Amino acid sequence: VVSELLRTARIAELASFGRIVDDRLRVIATVEEKKDGADTKEEEFQKLLTEAPWLINPMWSPITANQTFETLRAEFMKFYKKHTGQDLVLHDFSDSTKRADFVLSSQDDAVQLVEIKRPHHRLADNEMDRIVKYHDLMRDFLKEEGNQEFAQAFPDFHITLVCDGIALTGSQRAAFDGYKNGKVLTHINWKTFLLRARQTHEAFLKEAERQ
C-alpha cells in the first residue's frame, strides 16, 4: 500500500513539475522571439529576468517577499546617491517611466547583480566603469559598520553579465579579466544564455516523460 502511494505521489509530482517546465520552455521561446526583434529594448529583458530569474540559473526562483532584501535594496540606493550624487533605479518596474540600471536579486544567499545587454551588443569601457562602480559600492556597503545584518543574510556578491561581445581596453579590460578570474563576474553570451536554459529544462521534461 505504501509503495503504491509513493508511486502515485511521484507521478503527481512529476506531472506538476512537467507543467512548470513546459511553461518555462514557452517563456524561453518568447525570449528567443524578442531577441531577434529590432525594437526590443534592454529593459524588456530586465523585467523578464525579475519574473523568471531561472533564465540565468535554472536553480533560481522568483523572489518571494523578503524584508531584509527589500531593505537592503532601498538602503543601497541611498548609499549610492550619497557617494556618487546620482540616482540609482532598482525598483520592481512598477513605474514604467523609470529605466532600471540593472537587475538586483537575491539567490543562493548572495546579492546577484545581473547586467543584461541587447543581443549583438559589445560591452564598452564606460559600461564597464559603471559595473566597477556598482561592485565597489556594494562591497563597501556590505562592509560598512551597521550593515552587519545585511552581510550576514547575504555574505556574497556576484555579477552576471549577459552580453554578446567585449570591446574593452586598458584598465577596463584589466578589471573585467580580474573579476572573471576571481569568480566575481560570470560572462555569458546570448547563445549560451538561451541554450543552457533550454537544455536544462528539456532534459527534465524528457526524464519526466520517461518515468
Order of alpha helices (4+ residues) and beta strands (2+ residues): alpha-alpha-alpha-beta-beta-beta-alpha-alpha-beta-beta-alpha-beta-alpha
